[in-house]
Amino acid sequence: MKYFFIIVALTYLTLPSSAQEYKKVHSEAIVVDTHNDILTAAFEKHVSFDNDLKGKTHSDLQRLRQGGVDVQIFSVWCDGLKKNPFAYANQQIDTLDAWIARNPSKIMLVRNPNELSAAVSQNKLAALIGVEGGHMIENSLSKLDTLFGRGVRYMTLTWNNSTPWATSAMEETNDTSLHQPKGLSAFGKEVVQHMNKLGMIVDLSHVGERTFWDAINTTTKPVILSHSSVYSLAPVFRNVKDDQIKAVAKNGGVIHLNFFSGFLDSNYMKSFIAFSTKHKAERDSLLRLNPEPFFADNVLSEKYANEVQQMRPPLSLLLDHLNYIVKLVGPDHVSLGSDFDGINSAPQQLDDVTSYPLITKELLARGYSKKDIKKILGGNFMRVFKANMM
């Protein structure tokens, strides 16, 4: 009987250490999220990032720290219908600057890898800026220069709308909406080359396949996909195919996985279409207020949160996408780009930005080494950031 008590005692003593290991690994890693839309959410909901926004948004300053996030890239976004998108982009950057000015001991705008390291060492959130959609430079390299000067360190060449110089995944998929050749124009290639010269990372999320290949063949620096997932597991137009994944790896770039349920689970959109049909009258009235479908979908998702909750895929599916990329090209070319506050559904357990440690827990459970986990959580992005700034 005494041996039973010894075994129980030893088990009790070892459990806390084992159970807490993922928290230790997560704390030791520099955790980077390459895409968060809290700037847009704050505009739409009239809230401020440095307040407690639990229950209102996925993100706020305090919860990012609770989630162990060290580096957050804030997305500057507007749709293709926005008048004066360059001015609107600057307005959003003004907002981020104001948040930082009010919280100098907690958050710091970083423009280069040295500043990033300094912010992390001072236990401040390292804030970078990414512009989601090349339409915001209004076909002007001088406006691209201005955005770089304000701290923008990546630009997504397109959002869902094409620009005159680059075609989007949405519009390449729906040929009838295109009024231009697919891919990058001569000016589009000049934009990529200018970004390389500045040290601004080329982001290929949202771009069409022809644009993707033109950009890969034009850039001299590693690219990212700031918030995309795997087409073979969820065949939607926004995800990347195997040959694209291999090309990103050959380029030295990184694919940052999007947490949106519809980009992870091939069955999710069927459920969401049924949900939209059920609430069609209400959705139609919302679309009359704002023609952008995301607006209507987001309002309905918040109003009928219990229904949306039931459609969410398991957390394991996000890890399946990650495993797929690792098996195809290795652990140096995958990371995280949540799209929090820009999505209306994420996998179970990923309720907000405090949930990041659960991903580390799952990586350990799947047998990933601490070295590879630290690459995936942030090291891979930091390598690309350094390479672009050289």
Secondary structure by P-SEA (a helix, b strand, c coil): caaaaaaaaaaaaaaaaaaaaaaaaaaacbbbbcccaaaaaaaaacccccccccccccccaaaaaaacccbbbbbbcccccccaaaaaaaaaaaaaaaaaaaccccbbbbccaaaaaaaaaacccbbbbbbcccccccccaaaaaaaaaaccccccccccccccccccaaaaaacccccccccccaaaaaaaaaaaaacbbbbcccccaaaaaaaaacccbbbbccbbbbcccccccccccaaaaaaaaaacbbbbbbccccccccaaaaaaaaaaaaaaaaaaaaaaacccaaaaaaaaaaaaaaaaaaacccaaaaaaaaaaaaaccccccbbbbcccccccccccccccccaaaaaaaaaaaacccaaaaaaaacaaaaaaaaaaac
